[in-house]
Amino acid sequence: MAALALACMNDSDHSRSPAVGLAIVGLGAAIGPLDFAVTVAFPAITKAFALATSDIRWVAVWYVVSYGSLMLAFGALGDRIGHLRVFRLGLVLSLVAYVCCALAPSYPWLLATRALQGVAVALTLSCGPALAIALFDERMRTRALSGYASIASLAAVVAPLLGGASMAWLGWPGVYWFRVPIVLLALACLPLLGPSIGRISRAARQPFDLTGSVLLSAGVAMFLLLPALLRPDSGAWVAAPVALAGGVLMFLFVQRQRASDAPFLPHAVVRDGGFIIANLSSVVMQFASFTVPLIVPFYLTRIVGCGPFAVGVLLAVWAIGAMLGASLATRMVSARGARSSAFVSALVVLVGLIGMALWPDATHYPFIVACLLCHGVGIGLFQVAYSDLVVAALPPSSRGVAGSLTMVTRTVGIVLGASAWIGLLQALESTGVAAGLAAGHAFVQAFDRVLLSAAALVLLFFVLTHRRWRRGDV
């Protein structure tokens, strides 16, 4: 960050190099992964507002529903009015959201400002990949995506550390306050990107479909909200109307897109089975891989005996692996192609998941670190290869939609995983205890089965789609 601040004070022509520009865009886009810091504050927020433990989930739900539902619409908006303009608006709105979150006098106020923060993140992240690509020659597209993903992974590594440090100084609002100077620095450096980054091609100068955007965003929001509503204490009667409304909205959106001369995604791309499979692969990979940040901390705490700091360090190893995988993607995609690289990355993820299922009951840190690093490398490599596939499939005038789509599939996988895996873990553990197993043994058995289920899902999907990946249809 200090190096970037120094670059901002240098001559503007010198600072317009692609590497410095990528650092500026990455710094602004880091507001997304830096939100991992908020999880550190969950216990303190629960205590501050006298909440039931289960109620804290809404801090995450409203944020995810907000940014996940708006991402594609804002990506399309960026394609129409300029990616830099939308990106800058997102950063400005982030400043407002962080201050409002930090000063929240009540829990409903905090939830409302978390939704506002989601809007800001959707504006920023929807156009971040498009800006990163625009900084480089088209032949260096993969390098741009790799660098962008590496910065995001680095932000995820430092997020819990910065969150913990800021809480020690400012209490739970510190997880919001520490991002204010980061956003201010990114905004101050944006002019150094140069005027060419903000230009819009004539092909992109088409009317923005506001009605279609509203239908799409509302429909996606309904489906992202569903997992949080599907709880034993609420019953299906709460979720059913939401699911029905989401289905109706998405049907209306599809019908509108079919009749449109300027749809969000070209008609030929939507009908391409390979393109559909590539996006489904992202959902599957993120769904299966979310087992790591979701249930691995329970294993490290209950079985290995790690404290909060040690858990954070080991999860940072996983994030470092993702950063390494993203940095290796440029060379691998250039040598093997994006399709082959994505397929190989799935195998690496598979090895990591199976390795974690084989963790012994006793402490064995080298094996634990190796498995977390392996899985992280696989998911980091996959994200870049998949992003390259999506960007290549869409015209240059749809770079905002392309970048947004990669984020939406990731979000869908994570939201589904957050609901499914923890429920499966609890159900399997309860079954083991009912069968007479000791609590620790029942948990380890459930933990192993969840990870093997995730690995089996990845294996089954890529076996079923293997021919398309090898033929190059994807």
C-alpha positions as CSV (number, residue, x, y, z in Angstrom):
1,M,0.0,0.0,0.0
2,A,2.9,2.4,0.8
3,A,4.4,1.6,-2.6
4,L,1.2,2.4,-4.3
5,A,0.9,5.7,-2.4
6,L,4.4,6.6,-3.6
7,A,3.4,5.7,-7.1
8,C,0.5,8.1,-6.9
9,M,2.9,11.0,-6.1
10,N,5.1,10.2,-9.1
11,D,4.6,11.6,-12.6
12,S,1.3,10.5,-14.1
13,D,2.7,9.3,-17.4
14,H,5.1,7.0,-15.5
15,S,2.3,5.7,-13.3
16,R,0.2,4.6,-16.3
17,S,2.2,1.4,-16.7
18,P,-0.1,-1.7,-16.7
19,A,1.5,-3.0,-13.5
20,V,0.8,0.2,-11.5
21,G,-2.7,0.5,-13.1
22,L,-3.4,-3.1,-12.1
23,A,-2.3,-2.3,-8.5
24,I,-4.7,0.6,-8.4
25,V,-7.6,-1.4,-9.8
26,G,-6.8,-4.3,-7.5
27,L,-6.6,-2.0,-4.5
28,G,-10.1,-0.7,-5.2
29,A,-11.5,-4.2,-5.9
30,A,-9.9,-5.4,-2.6
31,I,-12.9,-4.1,-0.8
32,G,-14.7,-7.4,-1.7
33,P,-12.2,-10.0,-0.3
34,L,-11.4,-7.6,2.6
35,D,-14.9,-8.2,3.9
36,F,-13.6,-11.5,5.3
37,A,-12.5,-9.3,8.2
38,V,-16.2,-9.0,9.3
39,T,-16.4,-12.6,10.3
40,V,-13.8,-11.9,13.0
41,A,-16.2,-9.4,14.5
42,F,-19.3,-11.7,14.5
43,P,-19.0,-12.6,18.2
44,A,-18.5,-9.0,19.2
45,I,-21.4,-7.8,17.1
46,T,-23.7,-10.5,18.6
47,K,-22.8,-9.3,22.1
48,A,-23.0,-5.6,21.3
49,F,-26.6,-5.8,20.0
50,A,-27.7,-8.7,22.4
51,L,-28.5,-11.0,19.5
52,A,-29.3,-14.7,19.4
53,T,-26.4,-16.5,17.8
54,S,-28.4,-17.5,14.7
55,D,-29.4,-13.9,14.0
56,I,-25.8,-12.9,13.1
57,R,-26.2,-14.7,9.8
58,W,-28.2,-11.8,8.5
59,V,-25.1,-9.6,8.5
60,A,-23.7,-11.9,5.8
61,V,-27.0,-12.7,4.1
62,W,-28.1,-9.1,3.3
63,Y,-24.6,-8.3,2.0
64,V,-24.3,-11.3,-0.2
65,V,-27.9,-11.0,-1.6
66,S,-27.3,-7.4,-2.3
67,Y,-24.1,-7.7,-4.3
68,G,-24.9,-11.1,-5.8
69,S,-28.2,-10.0,-7.3
70,L,-26.9,-6.6,-8.7
71,M,-23.6,-7.7,-10.2
72,L,-24.7,-8.6,-13.7
73,A,-26.9,-5.6,-14.1
74,F,-24.0,-3.3,-13.0
75,G,-21.7,-5.1,-15.4
76,A,-24.0,-4.4,-18.2
77,L,-24.3,-0.8,-17.0
78,G,-20.5,-0.5,-17.1
79,D,-20.5,-1.8,-20.7
80,R,-22.9,1.0,-21.6
81,I,-21.6,4.1,-19.7
82,G,-18.0,3.2,-19.0
83,H,-16.4,0.7,-16.5
84,L,-14.3,3.3,-14.8
85,R,-17.3,5.5,-14.0
86,V,-19.2,2.6,-12.4
87,F,-16.1,1.4,-10.6
88,R,-15.5,4.9,-9.1
89,L,-19.2,5.2,-8.1
90,G,-18.8,1.9,-6.2
91,L,-15.8,3.2,-4.3
92,V,-17.6,6.4,-3.3
93,L,-20.6,4.5,-2.1
94,S,-18.3,2.2,-0.2
95,L,-17.0,5.1,1.8
96,V,-20.6,6.0,2.8
97,A,-21.4,2.4,3.6
98,Y,-18.4,1.8,5.8
99,V,-19.0,4.9,7.9
100,C,-22.7,4.1,8.3
101,C,-21.9,0.5,9.3
102,A,-19.3,1.6,11.9
103,L,-21.7,4.1,13.4
104,A,-24.7,1.8,13.3
105,P,-26.8,2.5,16.5
106,S,-29.0,-0.6,16.2
107,Y,-29.0,-4.0,14.5
108,P,-31.6,-3.1,11.8
109,W,-29.5,-0.1,10.9
110,L,-26.4,-2.3,10.6
111,L,-28.3,-4.7,8.3
112,A,-29.6,-1.8,6.1
113,T,-26.0,-0.4,5.8
114,R,-24.7,-3.9,5.0
115,A,-27.1,-4.0,2.1
116,L,-25.8,-0.6,1.0
117,Q,-22.3,-2.0,1.2
118,G,-23.4,-4.9,-1.0
119,V,-24.6,-2.4,-3.7
120,A,-21.2,-0.6,-3.5
121,V,-19.3,-3.8,-3.9
122,A,-21.4,-4.9,-6.8
123,L,-20.7,-1.6,-8.6
124,T,-16.9,-2.0,-8.0
125,L,-16.4,-5.7,-8.6
126,S,-18.7,-5.8,-11.7
127,C,-16.2,-3.6,-13.6
128,G,-13.0,-4.5,-11.9
129,P,-12.0,-7.4,-14.3
130,A,-12.9,-5.3,-17.3
131,L,-10.7,-2.5,-16.1
132,A,-7.8,-4.9,-15.4
133,I,-8.0,-6.3,-18.9
134,A,-8.2,-2.9,-20.5
135,L,-4.9,-2.0,-19.0
136,F,-3.1,-4.6,-21.0
137,D,-2.8,-5.6,-24.6
138,E,-5.4,-8.1,-25.6
139,R,-2.8,-10.8,-26.0
140,M,-2.0,-10.4,-22.3
141,R,-5.6,-10.9,-21.1
142,T,-4.7,-14.0,-19.0
143,R,-1.9,-12.1,-17.3
144,A,-4.3,-9.3,-16.4
145,L,-6.8,-11.8,-15.0
146,S,-4.1,-13.6,-13.1
147,G,-2.7,-10.5,-11.5
148,Y,-6.2,-9.3,-10.6
149,A,-7.0,-12.6,-9.0
150,S,-3.7,-12.7,-7.1
151,I,-4.4,-9.3,-5.6
152,A,-7.8,-10.5,-4.5
153,S,-6.3,-13.6,-2.9
154,L,-3.7,-11.4,-1.1
155,A,-6.5,-9.2,0.3
156,A,-8.2,-12.4,1.6
157,V,-5.0,-13.4,3.3
158,V,-4.6,-10.1,5.2
159,A,-8.3,-9.5,5.9
160,P,-8.6,-11.4,9.1
161,L,-5.3,-10.0,10.4
162,L,-6.3,-6.4,9.7
163,G,-9.8,-7.1,11.1
164,G,-8.3,-8.5,14.3
165,A,-5.9,-5.6,14.7
166,S,-8.5,-2.9,14.0
167,M,-10.9,-4.5,16.5
168,A,-8.2,-4.4,19.2
169,W,-8.0,-0.7,18.7
170,L,-11.6,0.4,17.8
171,G,-13.8,-2.5,18.8
172,W,-16.1,-4.2,16.3
173,P,-16.6,-1.0,14.2
174,G,-12.9,-1.3,13.4
175,V,-13.6,-3.9,10.8
176,Y,-15.3,-1.2,8.8
177,W,-13.1,1.8,9.7
178,F,-9.8,0.3,8.5
179,R,-11.1,0.1,5.0
180,V,-11.9,3.8,4.8
181,P,-8.3,4.9,4.1
182,I,-7.8,2.1,1.6
183,V,-10.8,3.3,-0.4
184,L,-9.6,6.9,-0.2
185,L,-6.2,5.9,-1.5
186,A,-7.8,4.0,-4.4
187,L,-10.0,7.0,-5.3
188,A,-7.0,9.3,-5.2
189,C,-5.0,7.1,-7.6
190,L,-7.8,6.4,-10.1
191,P,-6.9,9.5,-12.3
192,L,-3.5,7.9,-12.9
193,L,-5.2,5.1,-15.0
194,G,-5.4,7.5,-17.9
195,P,-8.4,8.8,-19.9
196,S,-8.3,5.9,-22.4
197,I,-9.5,3.5,-19.7
198,G,-12.8,5.3,-19.4
199,R,-13.6,5.4,-23.1
200,I,-16.6,3.4,-24.4
201,S,-16.6,1.7,-27.8
202,R,-19.3,2.5,-30.3
203,A,-20.4,-1.1,-30.2
204,A,-21.2,-0.7,-26.5
205,R,-23.3,2.5,-26.9
206,Q,-26.7,0.8,-26.7
207,P,-29.6,1.6,-24.5
208,F,-29.4,0.2,-21.0
209,D,-32.3,-2.3,-20.3
210,L,-33.5,-1.0,-17.0
211,T,-36.6,-3.2,-16.9
212,G,-34.5,-6.3,-17.7
213,S,-32.0,-5.4,-15.1
214,V,-34.7,-5.0,-12.4
215,L,-36.2,-8.4,-13.4
216,L,-32.8,-10.1,-13.3
217,S,-31.7,-8.6,-10.0
218,A,-34.9,-9.2,-8.2
219,G,-35.0,-12.8,-9.5
220,V,-31.4,-13.6,-8.5
221,A,-32.1,-11.9,-5.1
222,M,-35.0,-14.2,-4.4
223,F,-32.9,-17.3,-5.1
224,L,-29.9,-16.1,-3.1
225,L,-32.3,-15.4,-0.2
226,L,-33.8,-18.9,-0.3
227,P,-31.0,-20.8,1.6
228,A,-31.3,-18.5,4.6
229,L,-35.1,-19.0,4.8
230,L,-34.9,-22.8,4.5
231,R,-34.6,-23.5,8.2
232,P,-36.3,-26.1,10.4
233,D,-37.9,-23.5,12.6
234,S,-39.5,-21.5,9.8
235,G,-40.9,-24.2,7.5
236,A,-41.3,-24.3,3.8
237,W,-44.3,-21.9,3.9
238,V,-41.8,-19.0,4.2
239,A,-39.5,-20.1,1.4
240,A,-42.1,-21.3,-1.1
241,P,-43.5,-17.8,-2.0
242,V,-39.9,-16.5,-2.4
243,A,-39.0,-19.4,-4.7
244,L,-42.2,-18.9,-6.7
245,A,-41.6,-15.2,-7.1
246,G,-38.0,-15.8,-8.1
247,G,-39.1,-18.3,-10.8
248,V,-41.7,-15.9,-12.2
249,L,-39.2,-13.0,-12.3
250,M,-36.5,-15.1,-14.0
251,F,-39.1,-16.4,-16.6
252,L,-40.1,-12.8,-17.4
253,F,-36.4,-11.9,-17.7
254,V,-35.7,-14.7,-20.1
255,Q,-38.7,-13.9,-22.3
256,R,-37.5,-10.3,-22.4
257,Q,-34.0,-11.3,-23.4
258,R,-35.2,-13.5,-26.2
259,A,-37.1,-10.6,-27.7
260,S,-34.2,-8.1,-27.2
261,D,-31.8,-7.0,-30.0
262,A,-29.2,-6.2,-27.3
263,P,-29.5,-8.9,-24.6
264,F,-27.2,-9.2,-21.6
265,L,-25.6,-12.3,-23.2
266,P,-25.6,-12.9,-27.0
267,H,-28.2,-15.4,-28.1
268,A,-25.6,-17.6,-29.7
269,V,-23.6,-17.8,-26.4
270,V,-26.7,-18.6,-24.4
271,R,-27.5,-21.6,-26.7
272,D,-23.9,-22.8,-26.5
273,G,-23.8,-25.9,-24.3
274,G,-20.1,-25.6,-23.7
275,F,-20.5,-22.1,-22.3
276,I,-23.2,-23.3,-20.0
277,I,-21.1,-26.2,-18.8
278,A,-18.2,-23.8,-18.1
279,N,-20.3,-21.7,-15.9
280,L,-21.9,-24.7,-14.2
281,S,-18.3,-25.9,-13.5
282,S,-17.7,-22.7,-11.6
283,V,-20.8,-23.2,-9.4
284,V,-19.8,-26.8,-8.7
285,M,-16.2,-25.9,-7.9
286,Q,-17.1,-23.1,-5.6
287,F,-19.9,-25.1,-4.0
288,A,-17.5,-28.0,-3.2
289,S,-14.5,-25.8,-2.2
290,F,-16.5,-23.8,0.3
291,T,-16.2,-26.8,2.6
292,V,-12.7,-25.5,3.4
293,P,-13.4,-22.1,5.0
294,L,-16.7,-23.4,6.4
295,I,-16.0,-26.6,8.2
296,V,-12.1,-26.9,8.4
297,P,-12.0,-24.3,11.2
298,F,-14.2,-26.7,13.3
299,Y,-11.8,-29.5,12.7
300,L,-8.8,-27.4,13.6
301,T,-10.4,-26.2,16.8
302,R,-12.1,-29.4,18.0
303,I,-9.7,-32.1,16.9
304,V,-6.3,-30.4,16.4
305,G,-6.8,-28.0,19.3
306,C,-5.9,-24.8,17.5
307,G,-6.7,-21.4,19.0
308,P,-8.2,-18.6,16.9
309,F,-4.9,-17.2,15.8
310,A,-3.6,-20.6,14.6
311,V,-6.8,-21.3,12.7
312,G,-6.4,-17.9,11.0
313,V,-2.8,-18.7,10.1
314,L,-3.8,-22.1,8.6
315,L,-6.6,-20.6,6.6
316,A,-4.2,-17.9,5.4
317,V,-2.1,-20.8,4.0
318,W,-5.2,-21.8,1.9
319,A,-5.5,-18.3,0.7
320,I,-1.8,-18.1,-0.1
321,G,-2.3,-21.3,-2.2
322,A,-5.0,-19.5,-4.1
323,M,-2.7,-16.6,-4.7
324,L,0.0,-19.0,-6.0
325,G,-2.5,-20.8,-8.2
326,A,-3.6,-17.5,-9.7
327,S,-0.1,-16.4,-10.4
328,L,0.8,-19.7,-12.1
329,A,-2.3,-19.5,-14.3
330,T,-0.7,-17.2,-16.9
331,R,2.0,-19.7,-17.8
332,M,-0.2,-22.8,-17.6
333,V,-3.0,-21.2,-19.7
334,S,-0.5,-20.1,-22.3
335,A,1.0,-23.5,-22.5
336,R,-2.0,-25.8,-22.2
337,G,-5.0,-23.5,-22.9
338,A,-7.8,-22.3,-20.6
339,R,-9.9,-25.4,-21.0
340,S,-7.1,-27.9,-20.2
341,S,-5.9,-25.7,-17.3
342,A,-9.4,-25.6,-15.8
343,F,-9.7,-29.3,-16.0
344,V,-6.2,-29.8,-14.4
345,S,-7.1,-27.4,-11.6
346,A,-10.2,-29.5,-10.8
347,L,-7.9,-32.5,-10.3
348,V,-5.7,-30.5,-8.0
349,V,-8.8,-29.4,-6.0
350,L,-9.9,-33.0,-5.9
351,V,-6.5,-34.1,-4.4
352,G,-6.7,-31.4,-1.8
353,L,-10.2,-32.4,-0.7
354,I,-9.4,-36.1,-0.5
355,G,-6.2,-35.3,1.4
356,M,-8.2,-33.3,4.0
357,A,-10.6,-36.2,4.4
358,L,-7.6,-38.3,5.3
359,W,-6.3,-36.0,8.0
360,P,-5.4,-38.0,11.1
361,D,-7.0,-37.5,14.5
362,A,-3.6,-36.5,15.9
363,T,-1.9,-33.3,15.1
364,H,0.1,-33.5,11.9
365,Y,0.7,-29.9,10.7
366,P,2.9,-30.6,7.6
367,F,0.1,-32.8,6.1
368,I,-2.5,-30.2,7.1
369,V,-0.5,-27.4,5.5
370,A,0.2,-29.4,2.3
371,C,-3.5,-30.2,1.8
372,L,-4.7,-26.6,2.3
373,L,-2.0,-25.3,0.0
374,C,-2.8,-27.9,-2.7
375,H,-6.5,-27.1,-2.6
376,G,-5.8,-23.3,-2.6
377,V,-3.6,-23.6,-5.7
378,G,-6.3,-25.6,-7.5
379,I,-9.0,-23.1,-6.8
380,G,-6.8,-20.1,-7.7
381,L,-5.8,-21.6,-11.0
382,F,-9.4,-22.6,-11.8
383,Q,-10.8,-19.1,-11.2
384,V,-8.3,-17.5,-13.7
385,A,-8.8,-20.2,-16.3
386,Y,-12.6,-20.1,-16.0
387,S,-12.5,-16.3,-16.2
388,D,-10.4,-16.4,-19.3
389,L,-12.9,-18.8,-20.9
390,V,-15.9,-16.5,-20.1
391,V,-14.1,-13.4,-21.3
392,A,-13.0,-15.1,-24.5
393,A,-16.6,-16.3,-25.2
394,L,-18.1,-12.8,-25.1
395,P,-17.4,-9.8,-27.3
396,P,-15.1,-7.1,-26.1
397,S,-18.1,-4.8,-25.7
398,S,-19.5,-7.1,-23.0
399,R,-16.4,-7.2,-20.7
400,G,-18.5,-5.9,-17.8
401,V,-21.0,-8.7,-18.1
402,A,-18.2,-11.2,-18.5
403,G,-16.4,-10.2,-15.3
404,S,-19.7,-10.0,-13.4
405,L,-20.8,-13.5,-14.6
406,T,-17.7,-15.0,-13.1
407,M,-18.5,-13.4,-9.8
408,V,-22.1,-14.4,-9.9
409,T,-21.4,-18.1,-10.4
410,R,-18.9,-18.0,-7.6
411,T,-21.4,-16.3,-5.3
412,V,-24.1,-18.9,-6.1
413,G,-21.8,-21.8,-5.4
414,I,-20.7,-20.2,-2.0
415,V,-24.3,-19.4,-1.0
416,L,-25.4,-23.0,-1.7
417,G,-22.4,-24.4,0.0
418,A,-22.9,-22.4,3.1
419,S,-26.3,-23.8,3.6
420,A,-25.7,-27.4,2.4
421,W,-22.4,-28.4,4.0
422,I,-23.0,-27.2,7.5
423,G,-26.4,-28.9,7.6
424,L,-24.9,-32.2,6.3
425,L,-22.1,-32.0,8.8
426,Q,-24.5,-31.6,11.7
427,A,-26.8,-34.3,10.4
428,L,-24.0,-36.8,10.0
429,E,-22.5,-36.0,13.4
430,S,-25.9,-36.4,15.1
431,T,-26.3,-39.8,13.4
432,G,-22.9,-40.9,14.6
433,V,-23.6,-39.9,18.2
434,A,-27.0,-41.7,18.0
435,A,-25.1,-44.8,16.8
436,G,-23.0,-44.8,19.9
437,L,-19.8,-43.0,18.7
438,A,-18.0,-40.7,21.0
439,A,-18.5,-37.0,20.2
440,G,-15.0,-36.5,18.8
441,H,-15.1,-39.6,16.7
442,A,-18.6,-38.8,15.4
443,F,-17.4,-35.4,14.3
444,V,-14.3,-36.7,12.5
445,Q,-16.4,-39.3,10.7
446,A,-18.9,-36.6,9.6
447,F,-16.1,-34.2,8.6
448,D,-14.5,-36.9,6.4
449,R,-17.8,-37.8,4.7
450,V,-18.6,-34.2,3.9
451,L,-15.2,-33.6,2.3
452,L,-15.4,-36.9,0.4
453,S,-18.9,-35.9,-0.8
454,A,-17.5,-32.6,-2.1
455,A,-14.7,-34.4,-3.8
456,A,-17.1,-36.9,-5.4
457,L,-19.3,-34.1,-6.7
458,V,-16.3,-32.5,-8.4
459,L,-15.1,-35.8,-9.8
460,L,-18.6,-36.7,-11.1
461,F,-19.1,-33.4,-12.8
462,F,-15.8,-33.4,-14.6
463,V,-16.1,-37.0,-15.6
464,L,-19.5,-36.4,-17.1
465,T,-18.3,-33.3,-19.0
466,H,-14.8,-34.7,-19.8
467,R,-15.4,-35.2,-23.5
468,R,-16.6,-31.6,-24.0
469,W,-13.5,-30.2,-22.2
470,R,-11.1,-32.4,-24.3
471,R,-12.9,-31.6,-27.6
472,G,-12.6,-27.9,-26.9
473,D,-16.3,-27.3,-27.0
474,V,-16.0,-25.4,-23.7
